[in-house]
Amino acid sequence: MKVFEDRTFVARHDKDSSAVFEHAAFRRCIFVNCTLSDTKDVTRRSTVRDVALTDCRIEGSAVVGPAVLDEVVIDGLSYHDLVLAFGPLLRHVTLRNRVGAIKINAEPHMVDRSPAMLAAFAAARAEFYAATDWALDISEAEFTAFEIDGVPAQLIRRDRDTQAVVRRATLAGTERHNTIPAWNEHWSNVIELALEDDSEYDIVLVAPKAAPKRTFRKLVDGIQNLRDLGIAEPD
């Protein structure tokens, strides 16, 4: 395995390359204005395999496209903003310790929603996860915020005390989510917004451990409230 320590990578752009990046460790490295697997072509996505990032930092802009991430560990990551990933496929990906704010989207591109492209990526995604025993481990991750779509909830390893799943089938055709009390407004809004989209994936709720302590505690209590109401899975 190749090891990179205290290195800065500037304007490294991976676009339509079908590249394979593997067997590497990055420790205390900085990535400035870099892109990974920026593509609209499902056959030209890049693969990251057997790679570990420890205490790394992102500066400037960052584009994470529909890469295949396989056996990847991110242990500590800092960024001034939200890390956005578009349509990645995850197999044995672990996020650990402080990793900031992350949003994983099902759509493979930031703006393009052409039906043919979406259908191609959706078919590849279904085939990939049908052969995956687990996709993502967030049980030890300390987020400031986290959202995820496009990954089957049953393939996500979670911390039961601070992270939960809301099954869309549980709420389908019911008004159960309207029973959430006013004090639990945050999770009520998250669920309401999630139900407005046409995603096939269940809703994953994560109380951010890196948020202010009072906020974190309230969100954890809110998850328990959702379980008591039969909205979130008991796990």
C-alpha positions in Angstrom: 0.0 0.0 0.0 1.3 3.4 -0.9 1.2 6.0 1.9 0.9 9.8 1.4 1.5 11.9 4.5 1.1 15.7 4.9 0.7 16.2 1.1 -1.4 18.8 -0.7 -3.2 17.8 -3.9 -4.4 20.8 -6.0 -6.9 20.8 -8.9 -6.8 17.0 -9.5 -9.8 16.4 -11.8 -11.1 12.9 -12.5 -13.6 13.1 -15.3 -15.0 10.3 -17.5 -11.9 8.3 -16.8 -13.1 4.8 -15.6 -10.0 5.1 -13.4 -9.2 2.7 -10.5 -7.5 4.2 -7.5 -6.5 1.5 -5.1 -4.2 0.4 -2.2 -3.4 3.8 -0.8 -3.4 5.6 2.5 -3.7 9.4 2.9 -2.7 10.8 6.3 -3.2 14.5 7.1 -3.5 15.4 3.4 -5.2 18.4 1.9 -7.3 18.2 -1.3 -7.9 21.6 -3.0 -10.5 22.0 -5.7 -10.5 18.3 -6.6 -13.1 16.1 -8.4 -13.7 12.4 -8.3 -15.6 10.4 -11.0 -17.3 13.4 -12.6 -19.3 11.6 -15.2 -22.8 11.2 -16.7 -21.9 7.8 -18.3 -22.4 4.8 -16.1 -19.7 2.9 -17.9 -17.1 5.6 -17.2 -17.4 5.9 -13.4 -14.2 5.6 -11.4 -13.5 3.1 -8.6 -11.7 3.7 -5.3 -10.7 0.4 -3.6 -8.8 -0.4 -0.5 -8.1 3.3 0.4 -7.9 4.9 3.8 -8.1 8.7 4.6 -7.0 9.8 8.1 -7.4 13.3 9.4 -7.6 14.8 5.9 -9.0 18.2 4.8 -10.9 19.5 1.8 -10.4 23.1 0.7 -12.1 25.0 -2.1 -14.7 23.1 -4.1 -15.1 19.4 -4.1 -17.1 17.2 -6.5 -17.7 13.6 -5.7 -19.5 12.0 -8.5 -20.9 8.4 -9.0 -17.7 6.6 -8.0 -17.6 3.0 -6.7 -16.2 3.1 -3.2 -15.0 -0.3 -2.1 -13.3 -1.0 1.2 -12.8 2.6 2.0 -12.2 4.1 5.5 -12.5 7.8 6.2 -11.3 8.5 9.8 -11.5 12.2 10.4 -12.3 14.7 7.6 -12.7 18.5 7.8 -14.3 20.8 5.3 -15.7 24.4 5.6 -19.0 23.4 3.9 -21.1 20.4 3.0 -19.5 17.5 1.3 -21.9 16.4 -1.6 -21.6 13.0 -3.2 -23.7 12.2 -6.3 -24.8 8.6 -6.9 -21.8 6.8 -5.4 -22.0 3.0 -4.9 -20.7 2.0 -1.5 -19.4 -1.4 -0.4 -17.7 -1.7 3.0 -17.2 2.1 3.5 -16.6 3.3 7.0 -16.9 6.8 8.3 -15.3 7.3 11.7 -14.8 10.2 14.2 -15.3 13.8 13.1 -16.3 13.9 9.4 -18.3 17.2 9.2 -21.4 17.6 7.1 -22.1 15.0 4.4 -25.0 14.6 2.0 -25.1 11.5 -0.3 -27.5 11.8 -3.2 -29.1 9.1 -5.3 -28.8 11.2 -8.4 -25.5 10.8 -10.2 -25.2 14.4 -11.3 -25.7 17.8 -9.7 -28.1 19.2 -12.3 -28.7 16.7 -15.1 -31.9 14.6 -14.6 -32.3 13.1 -18.1 -34.4 10.0 -17.9 -32.0 7.7 -19.8 -29.1 8.6 -17.6 -31.0 8.2 -14.4 -32.4 4.8 -15.6 -28.9 3.5 -16.4 -27.5 4.5 -13.1 -30.5 3.1 -11.2 -30.2 -0.3 -12.9 -26.5 -0.4 -12.0 -27.3 0.6 -8.4 -29.9 -2.1 -8.0 -27.5 -4.8 -9.4 -24.6 -3.6 -7.2 -26.6 -3.6 -3.9 -28.2 -6.9 -4.6 -24.7 -8.4 -4.3 -23.5 -6.3 -1.3 -23.6 -7.6 2.2 -23.2 -4.2 3.8 -22.6 -0.8 2.2 -21.8 1.9 4.8 -20.8 2.0 8.5 -21.7 5.2 10.3 -21.9 3.8 13.8 -18.8 5.7 15.0 -19.1 8.8 12.8 -19.4 12.2 14.4 -21.3 14.4 11.9 -22.3 18.0 12.1 -25.1 17.0 9.6 -25.8 14.0 7.5 -28.3 13.0 4.8 -28.4 10.0 2.6 -30.5 8.6 -0.3 -29.8 5.9 -2.9 -28.4 3.4 -0.4 -30.6 0.7 1.1 -31.1 1.4 4.8 -30.7 -2.3 5.7 -27.1 -2.2 4.3 -26.1 0.7 6.6 -24.5 -0.1 9.9 -25.7 2.4 12.5 -25.5 3.4 16.2 -28.9 2.4 17.4 -28.9 5.0 20.2 -28.4 8.0 17.9 -29.4 6.8 14.4 -32.7 5.3 13.2 -34.6 4.2 10.1 -38.1 5.3 9.1 -39.6 2.8 6.6 -41.6 4.4 3.9 -44.0 1.4 4.0 -44.8 2.2 7.6 -46.1 5.6 6.7 -47.6 4.9 3.3 -51.3 5.7 3.3 -51.3 6.9 6.9 -51.2 10.2 8.8 -49.0 8.8 11.5 -46.2 11.3 10.9 -48.7 14.0 11.8 -48.7 12.8 15.3 -45.2 14.0 16.0 -45.3 16.6 18.8 -44.3 20.2 18.2 -41.1 19.9 20.2 -39.8 17.3 17.8 -40.2 19.7 14.8 -36.7 19.0 13.3 -37.4 15.3 12.7 -41.0 16.1 11.6 -39.7 18.4 8.9 -37.0 15.9 7.8 -39.6 13.2 7.4 -42.1 15.5 5.7 -39.5 16.6 3.1 -38.3 13.0 2.5 -41.9 11.8 1.9 -42.4 14.5 -0.7 -39.7 13.0 -3.0 -40.2 9.8 -5.0 -37.2 7.9 -3.6 -37.6 4.2 -3.2 -35.2 4.2 -0.2 -36.1 4.3 3.4 -35.3 7.4 5.5 -32.1 7.3 7.7 -32.1 9.7 10.6 -28.8 10.6 12.2 -28.4 12.8 15.3 -25.1 14.6 14.7 -22.7 13.8 17.5 -20.5 16.8 16.5 -23.4 19.3 17.0 -23.7 21.4 20.1 -24.4 19.1 23.1 -27.9 20.5 23.8 -29.0 20.2 20.1 -27.6 16.7 19.9 -29.4 15.6 23.0 -32.7 17.0 21.8 -32.4 15.1 18.5 -31.5 11.9 20.2 -34.7 12.3 22.4 -36.6 13.0 19.2 -35.5 9.7 17.7 -36.7 7.9 20.7 -40.0 9.8 20.5 -40.4 8.6 16.9 -39.8 5.0 18.0 -42.3 5.4 20.8 -44.9 6.6 18.2 -44.1 3.6 15.9 -42.7 5.9 13.2 -39.1 4.9 13.5 -38.0 1.3 13.5 -37.3 -0.1 17.1 -34.1 -1.9 15.9 
